[in-house]
Amino acid sequence: MTPRKHKLLIAQAPYGGNGGISSSHPSITNWLLRTVPKMVKDERIEDVKHVEICDTPITMSRNAMVQAARQSGCDLLLMIDSDQFPDYELDFNKDPTAKPFWDTSFDFLYKHWDKGPCVIGAPYCGPSPHQNIYVFHWTNLRNEVANSKPRLDQYRREHAAIMSGIQECAALPTGLILFDVRCFDLVKPPYFYYQYEGDGARCEHCNEIKPGMQAKKSSTEDVTATRDISLVGQQTLGYNPVFCNWDAWAGHVKPEIVGKPRPVFVDHVTAKFAEAVDHGLRSNSKLVEVDGDELLRLPVNGVATEQASVSNKLEDDGNATTVDRRVQTELVRLAENPGRQTLIAEIGSFKGYTAKHFVRTADTPVHVVCVDTWFAVNSDHAGINMLRDDVFTAFKENCKAEIESGAIEVLRGLSVEAAGAIAKSKFAGQFDLVYIDASHDRESVKADILAWLPHVREGGVIAGHDFDNSDGMGNIMFPGVREAVEDIFGDTFTRPIPGSSIWSYVTKAAPIEPTKPATVKTNGHAKKPKRQLAKR
C-alpha cells in the first residue's frame, strides 16, 4: 500500500533589527541541517518547502505563514522562531528521557491524520527571573459548579518537569510547533492576534461593549491562536486538537538559554537535611552573616587554623557564595610571600570576577595570570554561552582596570599547553597560589592539577572550585572534581568548609620540577665551530 504523502512548509521568523534584518540563533541552522535530510528521505513526505518572513508585527508574520502554506499547497506547517534551541534537552543537556521533536511530532500527526487535524508544539520556559512555563491548561476556582469560571493557567514548574509524552493542553507557544494546516479551517482569520486587557468590556456609562485601549496585553498571539483551535476543535470535532510534546523541550534564548525545569522530590529534600547534619548543623542553628572583624576557621590540609576574615565588601557574580569569596581571600593571605608581589594563576577565569576579587581584597600587591580558552567546554553547563567571544569580551570589560594596571595578565589557551609555556618563563615554579576552575570532568581536573602543581612554590597553595557543589536537590553537579582531587591527594588535602565548595592543598616539600624542554638535536651545521689555537 502506498503511504499517504504530505507537503511540508518550514516557516522561519528570523526576527532581528526590529524586523529589518534576518537573525536566528545558530542552533536552528544546526538542527535544520540535521533534520531536513530526514524529512526529504521520509517516504511519507512528498515535498519540503521553506520560507522566511522577517517583519513586524509578529502577528502579521504568523498569519502570512499560514497564507504561504495554503498558497503553496502544503498541508503541514512547521514554525520556528529565531530565539529557539530545538531539542535542547536532547542535544545539549543529554537528557536520557528526551526525544527529537520532529520525529515524534510528525509520527503522532501522521497517525492522527484520519481522525482529524491536530497541532503539536514543543514546551519551553520564559526568561529569568521567573522562567515560567509557556504551556497552559484549563482550571476553575470552585468544585461544586462544573466549569465554574474556567480560565487558562500556566503549568507550574514542578508539574511541567515531570510531564512526559504527547498530551492535550489548552494553549501552546509557537516558537517550535507543527500544524496540520486543516486546523486553520476551524477558526476565522486573523488566526494570530493579541488580546488586550479591557477588550470586550461593557461601558458603565452607555452599557455598550467597547474595545480596550490596547495598552497592556492579556494574551499573546500564540496563546490566542492555539486556545481558539482548542476550543473550537473540542466543539466541532469532539476532541481537543492541541497537544504538547513534553519529551521534546526547546531551549529559549532570552538572553540565556532556559531549558527544562528541574523537579524537587522528597528524597532530594531529605538529602539536603542529611548534608546539613553531616556538617554539624543542629535544629536550633541559625544562618547569619558574619562581620569582617569575626574569624573564619580555614583548615590547612585538614587542620583548622585561625585566619582573619575578609570584609563584607565582596563582589558576587552569582557563581560563588559569600563563603567562597572569604575562603578565596584567606587562600591568598595563606599563600602570600612577604616582601614580594603575590603571584597567582587562575585556571578557568570565565568573566573574571574571581581574578578581580583576588586583586581587590588582597593585603599585598597581587599579579594574577588568567588562563582560559574563553570558548565552550562540554563539561561546563555554562559552555553554550561561550560559543563566540562574548564571554572574553565581558572578561576584558570587567577586568579592564586590573588589566591596564598590570595586576591581571591574560594567557589565552588550553590549560596544559599554557602550563608548558609557563615552564619556559620567569614564572616557572614561582606561583604562590594556583586556583583551578576550568573543565570539571575527572580527567581534565587531574590534568590541570598535574600540569600546574610543579609551578607552585614550596609552601604555596593549589586549590580549586566546585568540589561538592549541589544542584539544590542533593545531587553533586561535578563529581569529577572530587574524584580527581582524591585521586591525586588522597586524604592529605583540605576539604571545603560549610557554605563553600573550595578544596585546597598547601605544599610542604619542594615542588615537582617542571618538565624541561627536550634538547633540540641538530645535524651539526648549527654548532659553533671549535676555536683553534694558532700554531706558533
C-alpha positions in Angstrom: 0.0 0.0 0.0 1.4 3.4 -1.0 1.8 5.6 2.1 0.0 8.8 2.3 2.3 11.7 1.4 2.4 15.2 2.8 3.8 18.5 1.7 5.6 20.5 4.4 6.4 24.2 4.7 9.1 25.2 7.1 8.4 28.8 8.1 11.1 30.7 10.0 10.7 34.1 11.7 14.3 35.2 11.9 13.5 38.4 13.7 16.2 41.0 14.1 16.8 44.7 14.0 13.1 45.5 14.5 12.2 43.3 11.6 14.7 44.9 9.3 17.3 42.1 9.2 17.3 38.3 9.4 18.8 36.9 12.5 18.4 33.5 14.2 20.2 31.5 16.9 22.8 29.2 15.3 21.3 26.1 16.9 18.4 26.4 14.5 20.7 26.1 11.4 22.4 23.1 13.0 19.0 21.5 13.8 17.7 22.1 10.2 20.9 20.7 8.7 20.4 17.5 10.7 16.6 17.3 10.4 15.8 18.3 6.8 17.6 15.3 5.2 15.5 13.0 7.3 12.3 14.8 6.1 13.4 14.6 2.5 14.1 10.9 2.8 10.9 10.1 4.6 8.6 8.2 2.3 5.6 9.9 4.0 6.9 13.4 2.8 6.3 14.4 -0.8 7.9 17.8 -0.7 9.7 20.2 1.7 9.5 24.0 1.1 10.9 26.8 3.1 10.0 30.4 3.7 11.4 33.2 5.9 9.2 36.0 7.0 11.1 38.7 8.9 8.8 41.5 9.5 6.7 43.2 12.2 4.3 42.8 13.9 4.8 39.1 14.6 1.0 38.6 14.4 1.2 39.6 10.7 4.2 37.3 10.1 2.5 34.3 11.6 -0.7 34.9 9.6 1.4 35.3 6.5 3.0 31.8 7.2 -0.5 30.2 7.2 -1.2 32.0 3.9 2.1 30.8 2.4 1.4 27.2 3.4 -2.0 27.3 1.7 -0.8 29.1 -1.4 2.0 26.5 -1.9 -0.4 23.6 -1.4 1.3 22.4 1.8 -0.8 20.5 4.3 1.8 20.7 7.2 3.3 23.9 8.6 6.4 23.9 10.8 7.1 27.2 12.6 10.5 28.0 14.1 11.2 31.3 15.9 14.6 32.9 15.9 15.1 32.5 19.7 14.7 28.7 19.8 17.2 26.0 20.5 15.3 22.9 19.2 15.9 19.6 21.0 17.9 21.5 23.7 17.5 18.8 26.4 18.3 16.0 24.0 21.3 17.6 22.3 22.9 19.8 24.9 21.8 18.5 28.3 21.9 14.9 27.1 18.6 14.1 29.0 18.0 10.3 28.6 14.3 10.9 28.7 14.3 13.5 25.9 13.2 12.7 22.3 13.6 14.5 19.0 10.8 17.0 18.3 10.3 16.4 14.6 10.4 12.6 14.6 7.9 12.2 17.5 5.6 15.0 16.5 5.4 14.0 12.8 4.8 10.4 13.7 1.9 11.5 16.0 0.4 13.8 13.5 0.7 11.3 10.7 -1.2 8.6 12.8 -3.8 11.2 13.8 -4.5 12.4 10.3 -7.5 10.3 9.6 -9.1 11.2 12.9 -8.8 14.9 12.1 -6.4 17.9 12.4 -4.1 18.5 15.3 -1.2 20.7 16.3 1.9 19.7 18.3 4.2 22.2 20.0 7.5 22.0 21.9 7.3 23.3 25.5 9.8 25.9 26.8 10.3 28.3 29.6 10.1 32.1 29.8 13.1 34.2 30.6 14.5 35.0 34.0 13.8 35.8 36.7 10.6 33.6 36.8 11.3 31.1 34.0 7.6 30.3 33.9 6.2 27.5 31.6 4.7 28.6 28.3 2.1 25.8 28.2 -1.4 26.2 29.5 -4.2 24.1 30.9 -7.8 24.9 31.9 -8.6 25.5 35.5 -11.5 26.8 37.7 -11.8 28.1 41.2 -14.7 26.1 42.6 -15.7 22.4 42.7 -19.4 22.5 43.3 -20.3 24.0 39.9 -18.9 22.3 36.8 -16.6 24.6 34.8 -17.2 27.5 37.2 -15.3 30.5 35.8 -12.8 28.4 33.8 -9.6 30.2 32.8 -6.2 29.5 31.3 -3.5 28.8 33.7 0.2 28.0 33.1 1.6 24.7 34.1 3.6 25.1 37.3 7.4 24.3 37.0 7.3 21.3 39.3 4.3 19.9 37.3 5.9 20.5 33.9 9.2 19.0 35.0 7.6 15.5 35.3 5.3 15.6 32.3 6.0 13.2 29.5 4.7 12.0 26.2 2.4 14.0 23.8 -0.6 15.2 25.7 -3.6 17.5 25.2 -3.3 21.1 26.5 -5.3 24.3 26.4 -2.8 26.5 24.7 0.8 26.5 23.4 3.7 28.7 22.5 4.5 28.7 18.8 8.3 29.0 18.9 8.7 25.4 17.6 5.3 24.0 16.5 3.9 21.6 13.8 0.5 22.4 12.4 -1.9 20.3 10.4 -3.0 23.2 8.1 -6.6 22.0 8.4 -6.5 23.4 12.0 -7.0 26.8 10.5 -10.2 25.8 8.9 -11.7 25.6 12.4 -11.2 29.3 13.2 -11.7 32.5 11.4 -8.8 34.8 10.3 -6.9 36.5 11.7 -5.6 33.3 13.3 -2.9 35.1 15.3 -3.8 38.2 17.2 -3.0 39.9 20.5 -5.7 40.2 23.2 -5.6 43.2 25.5 -6.9 44.0 28.9 -10.3 45.6 28.6 -11.2 44.0 25.2 -14.9 43.4 25.1 -15.6 45.3 28.3 -19.0 46.8 28.8 -19.0 50.6 29.2 -20.6 51.6 32.6 -22.0 54.8 31.0 -23.6 53.6 27.8 -23.8 49.9 28.5 -22.2 49.1 25.1 -19.3 46.8 24.6 -16.2 48.9 23.9 -12.7 47.8 22.6 -9.9 48.1 25.0 -7.1 50.8 24.9 -4.7 48.1 23.8 -2.2 49.4 26.4 -1.5 46.0 28.0 -1.5 42.5 26.6 -3.6 39.9 28.3 -2.8 37.1 25.7 -0.1 36.8 23.1 -0.7 35.7 19.5 0.5 32.1 20.1 -1.9 31.6 23.0 -4.9 33.1 21.3 -4.4 31.0 18.2 -3.9 27.7 19.9 -6.5 28.4 22.5 -9.1 29.2 19.8 -8.2 26.0 17.9 -8.5 24.0 21.1 -11.9 25.4 22.0 -13.5 25.2 18.5 -11.9 21.8 17.9 -13.5 20.4 21.0 -16.8 21.9 20.0 -16.9 20.8 16.3 -14.6 17.8 16.2 -15.4 16.3 19.6 -11.8 16.3 20.7 -9.0 18.8 21.7 -6.6 19.1 18.7 -3.9 20.9 20.6 -1.0 18.8 22.0 2.2 19.4 23.9 5.3 17.2 23.2 6.6 17.1 26.7 9.5 14.9 25.7 11.0 17.5 23.3 11.8 20.6 25.3 13.2 23.5 23.3 15.7 26.0 24.8 14.6 29.6 24.9 17.3 32.2 24.3 16.3 35.2 26.4 19.3 36.1 26.6 20.4 33.0 28.5 19.2 29.6 27.2 16.4 28.4 29.5 15.9 24.7 29.5 13.5 22.3 31.1 12.8 22.9 34.8 14.3 20.5 37.3 11.9 19.0 39.8 12.4 18.7 43.6 11.3 15.5 45.2 11.1 14.4 48.9 14.3 12.4 48.7 16.2 15.5 47.5 14.9 17.4 50.5 15.9 14.7 52.9 19.3 14.5 51.2 19.8 18.2 52.0 18.8 17.6 55.6 21.4 14.8 55.7 24.0 17.0 54.2 23.2 19.6 56.9 23.6 17.0 59.7 26.9 15.9 58.2 28.1 19.4 58.6 27.0 19.5 62.2 24.0 21.8 61.7 21.6 21.5 64.6 17.9 22.2 64.6 18.4 25.3 66.8 21.1 26.7 64.5 20.6 30.0 62.6 22.3 31.1 59.4 23.8 34.5 60.0 26.1 36.9 58.0 29.3 37.5 60.0 31.1 40.8 60.1 34.6 41.3 58.7 36.0 41.5 62.2 35.0 38.0 63.0 37.2 35.0 62.5 36.9 32.3 59.8 38.3 28.9 60.6 40.1 28.0 57.4 41.6 24.4 57.6 45.1 23.8 56.2 45.4 20.3 54.8 42.7 19.2 57.1 43.9 21.0 60.2 41.9 24.1 61.3 43.7 27.4 61.8 42.5 30.8 62.8 42.6 33.3 60.0 41.3 36.9 59.8 38.1 37.1 57.8 37.7 39.3 54.8 35.3 42.2 55.0 31.8 42.1 53.7 32.7 44.2 50.6 32.6 41.2 48.3 31.6 41.1 44.7 29.2 38.3 44.0 28.9 37.2 40.3 26.3 34.5 41.0 28.8 31.7 40.7 30.5 31.9 44.1 29.0 32.0 47.6 29.9 34.6 50.1 31.8 32.0 52.0 33.6 31.1 48.8 34.8 34.7 48.5 36.0 34.7 52.0 37.9 31.4 51.5 39.5 32.8 48.3 40.8 35.8 50.3 42.1 33.6 53.0 43.9 31.4 50.4 45.7 34.5 49.1 46.7 35.5 52.7 47.8 32.0 53.4 49.9 31.9 50.2 51.4 35.4 50.1 55.1 35.6 50.3 56.1 38.6 52.4 58.5 41.0 50.8 57.3 40.5 47.2 54.3 40.5 45.0 51.9 37.6 45.4 51.8 35.5 42.2 48.5 33.7 41.3 47.5 31.5 38.4 43.8 31.2 37.8 42.9 28.3 35.6 39.5 29.0 34.1 38.6 32.7 34.5 35.2 33.0 32.8 34.2 36.6 33.2 37.0 37.5 35.6 35.1 38.1 38.9 37.3 35.8 40.9 40.5 37.2 39.4 39.3 40.7 40.2 38.4 39.6 43.7 41.9 38.2 44.3 43.4 41.6 43.3 41.0 43.9 45.2 40.8 42.0 48.5 44.5 41.0 49.0 46.6 42.8 51.7 49.6 42.8 49.4 50.1 43.6 45.7 48.9 40.7 43.5 49.6 39.6 40.0 47.1 37.2 38.5 47.8 35.2 35.4 44.3 34.3 33.9 44.4 31.1 31.8 41.3 30.2 29.8 40.3 29.5 26.2 37.1 31.5 26.7 35.4 29.0 24.4 32.8 26.3 25.0 33.7 23.2 27.0 31.5 20.1 27.2 31.8 19.5 30.9 30.7 23.0 31.9 26.9 23.8 31.9 27.7 27.4 31.1 29.5 26.4 27.9 26.7 27.2 25.5 27.0 30.9 26.2 30.7 30.8 25.2 30.4 29.8 21.5 31.6 33.2 20.4 33.9 35.8 22.0 31.1 37.2 24.1 32.5 36.0 27.4 36.0 37.0 26.6 34.7 40.5 25.8 32.9 40.5 29.1 36.0 39.4 30.9 38.1 42.2 29.4 35.5 44.8 30.2 35.0 43.5 33.7 38.8 43.5 34.4 39.7 46.5 32.4 41.2 48.5 35.2 43.2 45.5 36.5 44.5 44.6 33.1 45.6 48.1 32.4 47.4 48.4 35.7 49.2 45.1 35.1 47.6 43.3 38.1 45.9 40.8 35.7 47.7 39.2 32.8 45.8 37.2 30.1 47.1 33.8 28.9 44.6 32.5 26.4 44.8 28.9 25.6 44.4 25.3 26.9 45.4 24.8 30.5 48.0 22.1 30.0 49.6 23.9 27.0 49.7 27.1 29.0 51.4 25.3 31.8 54.0 24.1 29.3 54.5 27.7 28.2 54.9 28.9 31.8 57.6 26.3 32.3 59.8 28.3 29.9 59.0 31.6 31.5 60.2 33.5 34.6 57.1 32.3 36.4 58.1 28.6 36.3 57.7 27.1 39.8 57.1 30.6 41.4 53.3 30.7 41.9 52.1 31.3 45.5 48.6 30.2 44.6 47.2 28.2 41.7 43.4 28.2 41.6 41.7 25.7 39.3 38.1 26.3 38.0 38.2 25.1 34.4 36.8 21.9 32.9 35.1 19.9 35.6 35.3 16.3 34.4 37.7 13.9 36.2 40.4 13.6 33.6 40.5 17.3 32.9 40.8 18.3 36.5 43.6 15.7 37.1 45.4 17.0 34.0 45.1 20.6 35.3 46.4 19.7 38.8 49.3 17.7 37.5 50.3 20.3 34.9 50.2 23.2 37.4 51.4 21.6 40.7 55.0 21.9 39.6 54.6 25.6 39.3 53.6 26.1 43.0 56.5 27.2 45.1 57.3 25.3 48.3 54.8 26.4 50.9 52.4 27.7 48.3 48.8 26.7 47.7 47.0 24.8 45.0 43.2 25.0 45.2 40.0 24.7 43.2 36.3 25.3 43.0 33.2 23.1 42.7 34.4 20.2 44.8 31.0 19.3 46.1 28.6 21.8 44.6 25.0 20.6 44.8 22.2 21.3 42.3 19.9 22.1 45.1 18.3 18.6 45.0 21.1 16.7 46.7 23.0 15.8 43.5 26.7 16.7 43.2 26.9 18.7 40.0 30.6 17.9 39.2 31.6 14.6 40.8 34.7 14.6 38.6 36.3 17.4 40.6 36.1 15.4 43.9 37.3 12.2 42.2 40.3 14.0 40.6 41.4 15.7 43.8 41.1 12.5 45.9 43.0 10.5 43.2 46.0 12.9 43.5 46.0 14.0 47.1 44.2 11.1 48.9 43.2 12.4 52.4 46.0 15.0 52.6 44.1 18.0 51.2 41.7 20.3 52.9 38.0 19.7 52.1 35.6 22.6 51.8 34.2 24.2 54.9 30.3 24.5 55.2 29.0 27.0 52.7 31.9 26.7 50.3 32.9 24.3 47.6 36.7 25.1 47.5 39.3 22.5 48.2 42.9 23.4 48.9 46.4 21.8 49.4 49.4 23.5 50.9 52.7 22.2 49.5 55.1 21.2 52.3 58.0 19.8 50.2 59.9 21.2 47.3 57.6 21.3 44.3 57.9 18.9 41.4 60.4 20.2 38.9 58.7 21.4 35.8 59.4 19.3 32.7 62.3 20.8 30.9 62.1 21.2 27.2 63.9 18.4 25.3 67.3 19.4 23.9 67.0 20.0 20.2 69.4 18.0 18.2 70.8 19.4 15.1 72.6 17.9 12.1 75.8 19.7 13.1 75.6 22.7 10.8 74.3 24.9 13.6 77.1 24.0 16.0 79.7 26.6 16.7 83.0 25.6 15.3 85.6 24.8 17.9 88.1 27.6 18.4 91.5 26.5 17.0 94.7 27.8 18.6 97.0 29.4 16.2 100.2 27.5 15.6 103.3 29.2 16.5 
